[in-house]
Amino acid sequence: MWIASISCVCTLALCLNVPASAHASSVVPTPDNHVRGVAVFAFPSVPTIPDHVRTALERRLHAELERSGVRVIEPAKLTELATTACEDNRCRARLASKFGVSHALVPSITVTHRDYSITLELVALPSGEPVLVARDECEICGFAEVEAMVGGMAASLHHMLAAVRQPPPRLTVETTPPGAKVELDGRLRGTTPFELEVEPGAHELTITKPGYIAQHRKVTFVDGVRERMQVELQARPPRVVPPWIGWSALGLGAAAAGAGATLVVLDESPVRMSCNGMNVDADDNCRFRYDTLAGGIGLLAAGAVLIGTGLGLVMHARRVKASRQDRARVSSVLWGMRVSF
């Protein structure tokens, strides 16, 4: 029967007292976990395990790893570089350079009577930092059971490698028109067209451009996924002046024009209240006459300006209303709904 336990890669993990589970594995974050290739070292020689059994274990391990889509360098090709697992950075650097791999898989096996303990450790090159560690134990087992256990462990690594191989998410933003500012979580990251490697998880995205409505979106990024956003920015609508302002300007303009016309007509007319006695000459002409021409012309000009402004405001308000109605009709056609205002 198999007894699996988590292989601890640090003292803290030992203190956690994690319960055992089949094909237990630990994932240790490293600066670069993206697997470009794996060099698989041979199982160490154990007197109680025949060479053909070790070879069968290595073949089973190799086959399962290849299923993950990772390029695998088999143990036979590594003998010219190291007969055992590379123990120093120099050896690991040569290994990474010669075979173009980013990781190495170091298997180990211990046998006590018929109890087997197998550990598979995936390390990053050339640092040697552990990325994945899997350990299984099998009590009172035969060679066939040990080979099946190795196959199961390799299958677990197959799924884990598929996760480790995922590149970080990338965000691409394109806008129409281009040149919009892109903020991620409140921090300005660039202008469109724009591409950036981002951290996985939920983020808040803001796209702004003067004269256009700001776009605010919540986006969740996942490893291995390239998020491409094409955003058509909507022009900010012009400020709508309330219709009553236009009509008020029309009323004031009409009143001013009327008053101005009255003053123009009144100009040079005699002031009747003062036309008596010595204020009237022999031809019955009054000395006091109204001088209202300048004021009348000024009021007429002001009235004309107010009337023109009022007409412009009223017509603008009607155009805006008509435009909104047109957009509403287009939306109703697109969405199959009847919209009324």
Residue frames as qw, qx, qy, qz and C-alpha x, y, z in Angstrom:
[[0.000, 0.889, 0.457, 0.000, 0.00, 0.00, 0.00],
 [0.407, 0.470, -0.015, 0.783, 1.16, 3.50, -0.74],
 [0.348, -0.784, -0.354, 0.374, 1.61, 6.12, 1.92],
 [0.422, 0.598, 0.123, 0.670, 2.16, 9.59, 0.51],
 [0.399, -0.738, -0.268, 0.473, 3.43, 12.61, 2.37],
 [0.281, 0.952, 0.001, 0.118, 4.38, 16.14, 1.52],
 [0.761, 0.044, -0.096, 0.640, 8.09, 16.65, 0.99],
 [0.199, -0.943, -0.142, 0.224, 9.03, 19.78, 2.87],
 [0.647, 0.496, 0.003, 0.579, 11.46, 22.14, 1.23],
 [0.087, 0.591, -0.300, 0.744, 11.90, 24.48, 4.16],
 [0.178, -0.035, -0.797, 0.576, 11.84, 24.36, 7.98],
 [0.401, 0.063, 0.208, -0.890, 8.59, 26.30, 8.09],
 [0.702, 0.054, -0.484, -0.520, 6.83, 23.63, 6.03],
 [0.470, 0.020, -0.852, 0.231, 8.01, 21.00, 8.52],
 [0.027, 0.066, 0.610, -0.789, 6.36, 22.94, 11.33],
 [0.492, -0.011, -0.170, -0.854, 2.99, 23.08, 9.61],
 [0.364, 0.009, 0.897, -0.251, 2.24, 19.38, 10.22],
 [0.556, 0.279, -0.309, -0.720, 0.50, 18.98, 6.85],
 [0.800, -0.004, 0.549, -0.241, -1.49, 15.72, 6.60],
 [0.292, -0.216, 0.809, 0.462, -0.33, 13.10, 4.07],
 [0.682, 0.534, 0.209, -0.454, -1.99, 12.75, 0.67],
 [0.834, 0.200, 0.431, 0.282, -1.27, 10.74, -2.46],
 [0.582, 0.451, 0.213, 0.643, 1.44, 12.12, -4.74],
 [0.255, -0.895, -0.204, 0.305, 2.02, 15.05, -2.40],
 [0.577, 0.408, 0.124, 0.697, 3.82, 17.97, -3.96],
 [0.250, -0.754, -0.193, 0.575, 5.06, 21.40, -2.97],
 [0.474, 0.707, 0.231, 0.471, 5.24, 24.42, -5.26],
 [0.466, -0.576, -0.078, 0.667, 7.91, 26.97, -4.42],
 [0.377, 0.915, 0.143, -0.018, 7.65, 30.31, -6.27],
 [0.639, -0.232, 0.243, 0.692, 10.83, 31.32, -8.06],
 [0.056, 0.594, -0.128, -0.792, 11.70, 34.40, -10.13],
 [0.476, 0.394, -0.500, -0.607, 11.24, 32.43, -13.35],
 [0.606, -0.034, 0.761, -0.229, 9.14, 29.28, -13.28],
 [0.718, 0.537, -0.067, -0.438, 8.44, 29.16, -17.01],
 [0.729, -0.206, 0.625, 0.187, 9.63, 25.75, -18.17],
 [0.463, 0.691, -0.357, -0.425, 11.47, 25.82, -21.50],
 [0.752, 0.290, -0.591, -0.027, 12.91, 22.32, -21.15],
 [0.721, -0.571, 0.316, -0.234, 13.73, 19.72, -18.47],
 [0.428, 0.471, -0.767, 0.084, 16.90, 17.70, -18.08],
 [0.880, -0.361, 0.005, -0.309, 16.03, 14.43, -16.33],
 [0.009, 0.591, -0.791, 0.160, 18.79, 12.82, -14.31],
 [0.643, 0.004, -0.756, -0.121, 19.02, 9.08, -13.75],
 [0.780, -0.581, -0.043, -0.230, 17.84, 7.34, -10.61],
 [0.108, -0.701, 0.688, -0.156, 20.79, 6.69, -8.33],
 [0.620, 0.147, -0.769, -0.058, 22.11, 3.13, -8.23],
 [0.633, -0.421, 0.413, -0.502, 20.64, 1.03, -5.43],
 [0.039, -0.323, 0.944, 0.050, 22.03, -2.49, -4.84],
 [0.395, 0.219, 0.844, -0.291, 18.58, -4.01, -4.37],
 [0.570, 0.670, 0.214, -0.424, 17.17, -2.54, -7.62],
 [0.703, 0.110, 0.525, 0.467, 18.36, -4.16, -10.87],
 [0.132, -0.301, 0.301, 0.895, 19.52, -1.90, -13.69],
 [0.046, -0.305, -0.748, -0.588, 16.67, -2.93, -15.95],
 [0.203, -0.723, -0.641, 0.161, 14.18, -1.83, -13.26],
 [0.217, -0.603, -0.049, 0.767, 15.90, 1.56, -12.95],
 [0.082, -0.058, 0.575, 0.812, 15.77, 1.91, -16.72],
 [0.114, -0.533, -0.788, -0.287, 12.06, 1.08, -16.74],
 [0.220, -0.739, -0.439, 0.461, 11.43, 3.68, -14.04],
 [0.176, -0.446, 0.211, 0.852, 13.31, 6.31, -16.06],
 [0.016, 0.181, 0.722, 0.667, 11.41, 5.46, -19.24],
 [0.161, -0.675, -0.720, -0.005, 8.09, 5.71, -17.41],
 [0.234, -0.696, -0.207, 0.647, 9.11, 9.06, -15.94],
 [0.163, -0.228, 0.454, 0.846, 10.32, 10.33, -19.33],
 [0.013, -0.382, -0.789, -0.481, 7.10, 9.30, -21.09],
 [0.174, -0.756, -0.602, 0.188, 4.82, 10.96, -18.55],
 [0.227, -0.616, -0.010, 0.754, 6.80, 14.21, -18.61],
 [0.145, -0.020, 0.592, 0.793, 6.70, 14.40, -22.40],
 [0.013, -0.613, -0.771, -0.174, 2.92, 14.33, -22.20],
 [0.157, -0.774, -0.312, 0.527, 3.03, 17.80, -20.61],
 [0.490, 0.839, 0.156, 0.177, 4.47, 19.17, -23.86],
 [0.282, -0.881, 0.347, 0.157, 7.82, 19.99, -22.28],
 [0.671, 0.564, -0.475, 0.079, 11.04, 19.21, -24.13],
 [0.816, -0.524, 0.240, -0.050, 12.75, 16.45, -22.09],
 [0.372, 0.653, -0.656, 0.071, 16.47, 15.62, -22.12],
 [0.945, -0.230, -0.207, -0.109, 16.86, 11.98, -21.10],
 [0.645, -0.694, 0.296, 0.119, 19.51, 10.79, -18.62],
 [0.862, 0.104, 0.285, 0.406, 21.69, 9.10, -21.27],
 [0.438, 0.742, 0.093, 0.499, 22.48, 12.48, -22.84],
 [0.291, -0.915, 0.131, -0.247, 23.58, 13.96, -19.53],
 [0.917, -0.306, 0.033, 0.255, 26.32, 11.46, -18.70],
 [0.650, 0.394, -0.019, 0.650, 28.99, 13.42, -20.57],
 [0.050, -0.731, 0.089, -0.674, 28.28, 16.41, -18.37],
 [0.334, -0.438, 0.602, -0.578, 27.62, 14.81, -14.98],
 [0.365, -0.031, -0.929, -0.055, 27.19, 11.25, -13.80],
 [0.184, -0.525, -0.746, 0.366, 25.00, 12.46, -10.94],
 [0.023, 0.913, 0.393, 0.104, 22.80, 15.48, -10.39],
 [0.370, 0.549, -0.148, 0.735, 24.67, 18.79, -10.72],
 [0.537, -0.598, -0.473, 0.360, 25.48, 20.01, -7.24],
 [0.312, -0.477, -0.028, 0.821, 26.99, 23.42, -8.06],
 [0.348, 0.788, 0.164, -0.481, 25.99, 26.48, -10.08],
 [0.029, 0.576, -0.628, -0.523, 28.81, 25.98, -12.58],
 [0.194, 0.054, 0.959, 0.201, 27.55, 22.53, -13.54],
 [0.306, 0.630, 0.659, -0.276, 23.96, 23.72, -13.67],
 [0.206, 0.770, -0.125, -0.590, 24.92, 26.68, -15.85],
 [0.019, -0.349, 0.814, 0.464, 26.73, 24.38, -18.30],
 [0.255, 0.308, 0.916, -0.024, 23.69, 22.10, -18.33],
 [0.301, 0.754, 0.393, -0.431, 21.30, 24.98, -19.12],
 [0.136, 0.714, -0.377, -0.574, 23.63, 26.36, -21.81],
 [0.121, -0.238, 0.895, 0.357, 24.39, 23.06, -23.56],
 [0.099, 0.338, 0.926, 0.132, 20.84, 21.73, -23.77],
 [0.169, -0.267, -0.237, -0.919, 18.86, 24.98, -23.66],
 [0.485, -0.513, -0.705, -0.070, 16.78, 23.88, -20.68],
 [0.187, -0.654, 0.148, -0.718, 15.48, 25.94, -17.80],
 [0.705, -0.460, 0.326, -0.429, 14.93, 23.16, -15.24],
 [0.351, 0.305, -0.885, 0.032, 16.30, 19.83, -14.10],
 [0.838, -0.336, -0.072, -0.425, 14.46, 16.90, -12.57],
 [0.141, 0.466, -0.821, 0.298, 16.41, 15.07, -9.90],
 [0.848, -0.282, -0.289, -0.343, 14.92, 11.71, -8.82],
 [0.001, -0.459, 0.805, -0.376, 16.00, 9.82, -5.72],
 [0.844, -0.201, -0.371, -0.331, 15.03, 6.45, -4.26],
 [0.137, -0.457, 0.779, -0.407, 15.67, 4.75, -0.95],
 [0.785, -0.098, -0.537, -0.292, 14.87, 1.13, -0.13],
 [0.272, -0.393, 0.731, -0.487, 14.46, -0.42, 3.29],
 [0.459, 0.105, 0.873, -0.123, 13.70, -4.11, 2.92],
 [0.231, 0.419, 0.746, 0.463, 10.67, -3.88, 0.60],
 [0.006, -0.870, -0.367, 0.330, 9.67, -0.33, 1.57],
 [0.500, 0.313, 0.292, 0.753, 10.37, 2.24, -1.14],
 [0.058, -0.838, -0.240, 0.487, 10.56, 6.01, -0.86],
 [0.522, 0.354, 0.404, 0.663, 10.82, 8.04, -4.08],
 [0.060, -0.782, -0.168, 0.597, 11.34, 11.79, -4.41],
 [0.507, 0.513, 0.394, 0.569, 11.11, 13.82, -7.61],
 [0.224, -0.744, -0.141, 0.613, 12.52, 17.35, -7.34],
 [0.494, 0.689, 0.298, 0.439, 12.23, 19.91, -10.12],
 [0.424, -0.626, -0.048, 0.653, 14.86, 22.64, -9.73],
 [0.376, 0.922, 0.053, -0.079, 15.41, 25.87, -11.66],
 [0.773, 0.016, 0.153, 0.616, 18.64, 26.32, -13.60],
 [0.639, 0.279, -0.621, 0.357, 21.19, 27.57, -12.85],
 [0.308, -0.608, 0.343, -0.646, 20.09, 28.67, -9.35],
 [0.344, 0.028, -0.919, 0.188, 19.13, 25.18, -8.18],
 [0.366, -0.051, 0.434, -0.821, 16.08, 26.55, -6.36],
 [0.160, 0.237, 0.958, 0.006, 13.32, 23.92, -5.99],
 [0.350, -0.029, -0.274, -0.895, 10.18, 24.56, -8.01],
 [0.841, -0.169, -0.181, -0.481, 8.22, 21.33, -7.50],
 [0.009, -0.353, 0.901, -0.252, 8.88, 18.55, -5.00],
 [0.838, -0.113, -0.196, -0.497, 6.89, 15.30, -5.03],
 [0.004, -0.366, 0.896, -0.250, 7.41, 12.35, -2.67],
 [0.853, -0.134, -0.187, -0.468, 5.68, 8.99, -2.35],
 [0.201, -0.404, 0.866, -0.217, 6.24, 5.90, -0.23],
 [0.824, 0.037, -0.387, -0.412, 5.23, 2.34, -0.87],
 [0.446, -0.459, 0.706, -0.302, 5.36, -0.31, 1.84],
 [0.586, -0.030, 0.810, -0.001, 6.00, -3.95, 1.04],
 [0.606, 0.668, 0.001, -0.431, 5.94, -3.39, -2.71],
 [0.790, 0.093, 0.470, 0.382, 7.22, -5.19, -5.76],
 [0.305, -0.195, 0.368, 0.856, 8.96, -3.65, -8.74],
 [0.047, 0.496, 0.679, 0.539, 5.72, -3.41, -10.70],
 [0.257, -0.839, -0.465, 0.116, 4.08, -1.42, -7.91],
 [0.396, -0.567, 0.071, 0.719, 7.10, 0.89, -7.69],
 [0.235, 0.098, 0.548, 0.797, 6.95, 1.53, -11.43],
 [0.098, -0.698, -0.636, -0.313, 3.23, 2.30, -11.17],
 [0.363, -0.784, -0.280, 0.418, 3.97, 4.69, -8.29],
 [0.346, -0.315, 0.288, 0.835, 6.59, 6.52, -10.37],
 [0.100, 0.388, 0.657, 0.639, 4.08, 6.76, -13.22],
 [0.227, -0.807, -0.544, -0.017, 1.52, 8.29, -10.87],
 [0.391, -0.671, -0.053, 0.628, 4.03, 10.79, -9.51],
 [0.285, -0.077, 0.472, 0.831, 5.12, 11.72, -13.02],
 [0.003, -0.611, -0.671, -0.421, 1.48, 12.18, -14.02],
 [0.294, -0.839, -0.349, 0.296, 1.07, 14.58, -11.09],
 [0.361, -0.482, 0.227, 0.765, 4.14, 16.48, -12.25],
 [0.255, 0.319, 0.654, 0.636, 2.69, 16.48, -15.77],
 [0.094, -0.829, -0.517, -0.190, -0.30, 18.51, -14.58],
 [0.405, -0.791, -0.088, 0.449, 1.83, 20.74, -12.37],
 [0.436, -0.174, 0.408, 0.783, 4.28, 21.44, -15.18],
 [0.162, 0.590, 0.604, 0.511, 1.38, 22.48, -17.38],
 [0.244, -0.917, -0.312, 0.051, 0.50, 25.08, -14.73],
 [0.514, -0.603, 0.154, 0.590, 4.08, 26.18, -14.18],
 [0.471, 0.125, 0.513, 0.706, 4.62, 26.61, -17.93],
 [0.147, 0.851, 0.484, 0.139, 1.90, 29.22, -18.21],
 [0.374, 0.251, -0.050, 0.891, 3.44, 32.62, -19.01],
 [0.019, -0.424, -0.470, 0.774, 2.24, 35.66, -17.07],
 [0.336, 0.752, 0.567, -0.005, -0.84, 37.43, -18.42],
 [0.281, -0.073, 0.234, 0.928, -0.41, 40.30, -20.87],
 [0.227, 0.755, 0.486, -0.377, -2.73, 43.19, -21.56],
 [0.280, 0.106, 0.450, 0.842, -3.07, 44.88, -24.93],
 [0.160, 0.730, 0.483, -0.457, -5.24, 47.99, -25.23],
 [0.237, 0.157, 0.473, 0.834, -6.12, 49.72, -28.50],
 [0.151, 0.649, 0.495, -0.557, -8.44, 52.69, -28.74],
 [0.265, 0.454, 0.507, 0.683, -10.18, 54.63, -31.48],
 [0.509, 0.777, -0.309, 0.203, -8.88, 57.29, -31.60],
 [0.804, -0.049, -0.374, 0.459, -5.43, 56.32, -30.27],
 [0.228, 0.466, -0.274, 0.810, -3.41, 58.29, -27.73],
 [0.619, -0.647, -0.152, -0.418, -5.61, 57.59, -24.71],
 [0.047, -0.545, 0.707, -0.447, -4.03, 57.26, -21.27],
 [0.797, -0.185, -0.556, -0.146, -4.21, 53.84, -19.60],
 [0.254, -0.546, 0.574, -0.556, -4.27, 53.54, -15.81],
 [0.722, -0.118, -0.680, -0.047, -4.10, 50.20, -14.00],
 [0.604, -0.530, -0.505, 0.314, -5.19, 50.27, -10.37],
 [0.180, -0.961, -0.141, 0.155, -4.87, 54.05, -10.37],
 [0.462, -0.564, 0.399, 0.556, -1.33, 54.09, -11.77],
 [0.540, 0.747, -0.162, -0.352, -0.58, 55.54, -15.21],
 [0.778, -0.175, 0.551, 0.248, 1.03, 52.79, -17.31],
 [0.327, -0.087, 0.595, 0.729, 1.14, 54.27, -20.83],
 [0.453, 0.474, 0.023, -0.755, -0.87, 55.50, -23.82],
 [0.776, 0.307, 0.549, -0.046, -2.63, 53.52, -26.51],
 [0.912, -0.011, -0.380, -0.154, -1.73, 51.46, -28.45],
 [0.298, -0.650, 0.571, -0.403, -0.43, 49.82, -25.32],
 [0.884, -0.018, -0.464, -0.045, 0.88, 46.41, -24.20],
 [0.188, -0.635, 0.576, -0.479, 2.01, 45.36, -20.73],
 [0.560, -0.061, -0.816, 0.130, 2.78, 42.24, -18.70],
 [0.456, -0.540, 0.126, -0.696, 0.49, 42.28, -15.66],
 [0.133, -0.187, 0.884, -0.407, 0.06, 40.39, -12.43],
 [0.326, -0.316, -0.835, -0.310, -2.68, 37.73, -12.39],
 [0.115, -0.445, -0.687, 0.562, -5.85, 38.59, -10.50],
 [0.110, 0.844, 0.519, 0.080, -8.46, 41.34, -10.47],
 [0.351, -0.160, 0.041, 0.922, -7.50, 44.86, -11.55],
 [0.226, 0.828, 0.394, -0.327, -9.23, 48.16, -12.27],
 [0.477, 0.134, 0.433, 0.753, -8.57, 49.66, -15.68],
 [0.133, 0.835, 0.281, -0.453, -9.21, 53.29, -16.60],
 [0.495, 0.248, 0.452, 0.699, -8.89, 54.76, -20.12],
 [0.022, 0.847, 0.287, -0.446, -9.06, 58.53, -20.53],
 [0.433, 0.209, 0.367, 0.796, -8.63, 61.06, -23.34],
 [0.066, 0.395, 0.205, -0.893, -9.52, 64.76, -23.33],
 [0.426, 0.222, -0.297, -0.825, -12.84, 65.37, -25.04],
 [0.604, -0.025, -0.734, -0.309, -13.99, 61.74, -24.62],
 [0.762, -0.495, 0.044, -0.415, -15.93, 59.84, -21.97],
 [0.092, -0.535, 0.816, -0.199, -13.63, 57.98, -19.56],
 [0.830, -0.016, -0.493, -0.260, -13.87, 54.18, -19.61],
 [0.336, -0.493, 0.688, -0.413, -13.72, 52.28, -16.30],
 [0.861, 0.060, -0.427, -0.268, -13.53, 48.49, -16.33],
 [0.596, -0.510, 0.594, -0.178, -12.75, 45.68, -13.90],
 [0.746, 0.431, -0.484, -0.152, -10.64, 42.97, -15.50],
 [0.784, -0.443, 0.432, -0.047, -9.41, 39.65, -14.11],
 [0.447, 0.657, -0.590, -0.141, -6.16, 38.39, -15.61],
 [0.947, -0.184, 0.253, -0.070, -5.14, 34.71, -15.72],
 [0.357, -0.543, 0.662, 0.373, -1.71, 33.21, -16.31],
 [0.403, 0.048, 0.819, 0.405, -1.18, 32.21, -19.92],
 [0.291, 0.745, 0.597, 0.062, -3.96, 34.46, -21.23],
 [0.247, -0.019, 0.172, 0.953, -3.34, 37.53, -23.40],
 [0.134, 0.729, 0.585, -0.331, -6.15, 40.00, -22.81],
 [0.239, 0.107, 0.375, 0.889, -6.75, 42.25, -25.83],
 [0.110, 0.710, 0.549, -0.428, -9.12, 45.16, -25.53],
 [0.211, 0.266, 0.423, 0.840, -10.31, 47.31, -28.43],
 [0.046, -0.651, -0.551, 0.520, -12.17, 50.33, -27.13],
 [0.198, 0.547, 0.396, 0.710, -14.00, 52.87, -29.26],
 [0.175, -0.301, -0.425, 0.835, -14.04, 56.06, -27.24],
 [0.069, 0.770, 0.604, 0.193, -17.25, 58.06, -27.24],
 [0.205, 0.393, -0.033, 0.896, -16.91, 61.82, -27.70],
 [0.089, -0.373, -0.624, 0.681, -18.10, 63.76, -24.70],
 [0.127, 0.725, 0.611, 0.292, -21.51, 65.25, -25.57],
 [0.140, 0.404, -0.043, 0.903, -21.70, 69.06, -25.73],
 [0.013, -0.273, -0.644, 0.715, -23.17, 70.81, -22.75],
 [0.043, -0.580, -0.691, -0.429, -26.89, 71.31, -23.30],
 [0.047, -0.070, 0.239, -0.967, -28.15, 74.78, -22.40],
 [0.202, 0.445, 0.793, -0.363, -31.64, 74.61, -20.82],
 [0.207, 0.537, 0.612, 0.542, -34.30, 75.68, -23.34],
 [0.173, -0.886, -0.408, 0.134, -35.68, 78.37, -21.03],
 [0.391, -0.550, 0.151, 0.723, -32.44, 80.34, -21.37],
 [0.248, 0.142, 0.601, 0.746, -32.92, 80.63, -25.14],
 [0.072, -0.720, -0.622, -0.299, -36.54, 81.65, -24.77],
 [0.349, -0.798, -0.241, 0.427, -35.60, 84.17, -22.07],
 [0.354, -0.305, 0.325, 0.822, -32.97, 85.69, -24.36],
 [0.115, 0.424, 0.660, 0.610, -35.59, 85.95, -27.11],
 [0.213, -0.826, -0.522, 0.002, -38.01, 87.73, -24.77],
 [0.385, -0.699, -0.025, 0.602, -35.39, 90.15, -23.49],
 [0.338, -0.055, 0.492, 0.800, -34.19, 90.83, -27.03],
 [0.035, 0.616, 0.646, 0.451, -37.70, 91.58, -28.23],
 [0.295, -0.860, -0.355, 0.219, -38.29, 93.92, -25.29],
 [0.412, -0.520, 0.181, 0.726, -34.98, 95.71, -25.86],
 [0.257, 0.191, 0.593, 0.739, -35.67, 96.06, -29.57],
 [0.079, -0.769, -0.594, -0.225, -39.13, 97.44, -28.85],
 [0.358, -0.820, -0.163, 0.417, -37.74, 99.93, -26.36],
 [0.421, -0.280, 0.366, 0.781, -34.99, 100.95, -28.77],
 [0.170, 0.454, 0.632, 0.604, -37.46, 101.52, -31.59],
 [0.205, -0.863, -0.461, 0.028, -39.58, 103.68, -29.29],
 [0.411, -0.687, 0.045, 0.598, -36.59, 105.81, -28.35],
 [0.361, 0.017, 0.519, 0.775, -35.59, 106.25, -31.98],
 [0.017, 0.664, 0.611, 0.430, -39.08, 107.40, -32.86],
 [0.343, -0.853, -0.339, 0.196, -39.21, 109.70, -29.82],
 [0.542, -0.232, 0.096, 0.802, -35.93, 111.42, -30.69],
 [0.108, 0.086, 0.229, 0.964, -36.32, 115.20, -31.47],
 [0.273, -0.653, -0.630, -0.319, -39.91, 115.12, -30.31],
 [0.106, -0.591, 0.212, -0.771, -40.88, 118.09, -28.03],
 [0.257, -0.170, -0.820, 0.482, -41.09, 117.56, -24.32],
 [0.226, -0.636, -0.516, -0.528, -44.74, 118.54, -23.91],
 [0.534, -0.674, -0.439, 0.261, -44.54, 119.07, -20.17],
 [0.429, -0.473, -0.005, 0.769, -41.98, 121.85, -20.67],
 [0.226, 0.309, 0.498, 0.778, -43.50, 123.46, -23.76],
 [0.132, -0.859, -0.494, -0.025, -45.16, 126.54, -22.24],
 [0.245, -0.909, -0.026, 0.337, -44.49, 130.20, -21.81],
 [0.065, 0.857, -0.421, -0.290, -41.10, 131.38, -22.80],
 [0.521, -0.248, 0.790, 0.208, -40.11, 127.81, -23.78],
 [0.564, 0.526, 0.615, 0.164, -42.11, 128.18, -27.00],
 [0.236, -0.219, 0.276, 0.906, -40.91, 130.48, -29.80],
 [0.384, 0.384, -0.003, -0.840, -42.96, 132.54, -32.26],
 [0.511, 0.208, -0.667, -0.501, -43.33, 129.58, -34.58],
 [0.841, -0.292, 0.120, -0.440, -44.70, 127.49, -31.71],
 [0.777, 0.266, -0.544, 0.172, -41.58, 125.35, -31.54],
 [0.746, -0.665, -0.008, -0.025, -40.68, 124.00, -28.12],
 [0.091, 0.814, -0.560, 0.124, -37.16, 124.62, -26.87],
 [0.444, -0.377, 0.792, -0.182, -37.00, 121.22, -25.11],
 [0.813, 0.292, -0.340, -0.372, -36.82, 118.13, -27.29],
 [0.912, -0.281, 0.298, -0.013, -36.03, 114.48, -26.59],
 [0.276, 0.703, -0.646, -0.113, -32.43, 113.38, -27.39],
 [0.791, -0.199, 0.533, -0.225, -32.94, 109.57, -27.41],
 [0.752, 0.543, -0.308, -0.211, -31.43, 108.51, -30.72],
 [0.240, 0.537, -0.788, 0.179, -28.19, 107.09, -29.30],
 [0.430, -0.168, 0.758, -0.461, -29.99, 105.21, -26.55],
 [0.817, 0.309, 0.186, -0.449, -32.52, 103.85, -28.99],
 [0.648, 0.555, -0.511, -0.103, -29.85, 102.61, -31.37],
 [0.007, -0.436, 0.843, -0.314, -28.01, 100.97, -28.45],
 [0.614, 0.013, 0.623, -0.484, -31.15, 99.17, -27.29],
 [0.813, 0.451, -0.092, -0.356, -31.93, 98.09, -30.84],
 [0.445, 0.551, -0.704, 0.052, -28.43, 96.59, -31.17],
 [0.226, -0.271, 0.833, -0.425, -28.68, 94.86, -27.80],
 [0.751, 0.187, 0.365, -0.517, -32.11, 93.52, -28.71],
 [0.745, 0.506, -0.361, -0.241, -30.79, 92.16, -32.00],
 [0.215, 0.465, -0.833, 0.209, -27.93, 90.42, -30.22],
 [0.431, -0.099, 0.737, -0.512, -30.24, 88.88, -27.61],
 [0.809, 0.329, 0.117, -0.472, -32.72, 87.75, -30.26],
 [0.624, 0.528, -0.567, -0.101, -29.92, 86.14, -32.30],
 [0.008, 0.363, -0.863, 0.350, -28.49, 84.43, -29.21],
 [0.609, 0.034, 0.556, -0.564, -31.90, 83.20, -28.14],
 [0.820, 0.411, -0.139, -0.373, -32.67, 81.79, -31.58],
 [0.442, 0.513, -0.733, 0.066, -29.30, 80.03, -31.63],
 [0.207, -0.245, 0.829, -0.457, -29.84, 78.48, -28.21],
 [0.737, 0.185, 0.351, -0.547, -33.34, 77.31, -29.06],
 [0.770, 0.483, -0.337, -0.246, -32.23, 75.77, -32.36],
 [0.233, 0.474, -0.822, 0.213, -29.23, 74.08, -30.65],
 [0.451, -0.117, 0.718, -0.516, -31.47, 72.57, -28.00],
 [0.822, 0.321, 0.126, -0.453, -33.79, 71.21, -30.67],
 [0.613, 0.538, -0.573, -0.085, -30.88, 69.70, -32.63],
 [0.030, -0.367, 0.861, -0.351, -29.54, 67.98, -29.53],
 [0.641, 0.061, 0.544, -0.539, -32.98, 66.60, -28.75],
 [0.810, 0.452, -0.141, -0.346, -33.39, 65.35, -32.32],
 [0.387, 0.538, -0.746, 0.072, -29.95, 63.73, -32.21],
 [0.287, -0.220, 0.825, -0.435, -30.80, 61.90, -29.00],
 [0.770, 0.247, 0.310, -0.499, -34.05, 60.69, -30.52],
 [0.690, 0.538, -0.440, -0.203, -32.16, 59.40, -33.56],
 [0.145, 0.426, -0.860, 0.240, -29.72, 57.48, -31.32],
 [0.533, -0.032, 0.659, -0.529, -32.62, 56.06, -29.38],
 [0.824, 0.383, 0.013, -0.418, -34.24, 54.85, -32.62],
 [0.523, 0.535, -0.663, -0.013, -30.96, 53.26, -33.75],
 [0.136, -0.304, 0.854, -0.401, -30.56, 51.52, -30.40],
 [0.710, 0.120, 0.436, -0.540, -34.12, 50.24, -30.58],
 [0.792, 0.463, -0.290, -0.270, -33.40, 48.70, -33.99],
 [0.329, 0.506, -0.779, 0.172, -30.14, 47.13, -32.80],
 [0.142, -0.158, 0.854, -0.474, -31.59, 45.67, -29.64],
 [0.269, -0.300, -0.844, -0.354, -35.02, 44.85, -31.02],
 [0.154, -0.523, -0.659, 0.519, -36.78, 47.05, -28.47],
 [0.055, 0.776, 0.380, 0.499, -39.18, 49.92, -28.77],
 [0.414, -0.277, -0.341, 0.797, -37.79, 52.96, -27.01],
 [0.002, 0.802, 0.388, 0.455, -39.82, 56.08, -26.36],
 [0.353, -0.088, -0.351, 0.863, -39.02, 59.32, -24.57]]
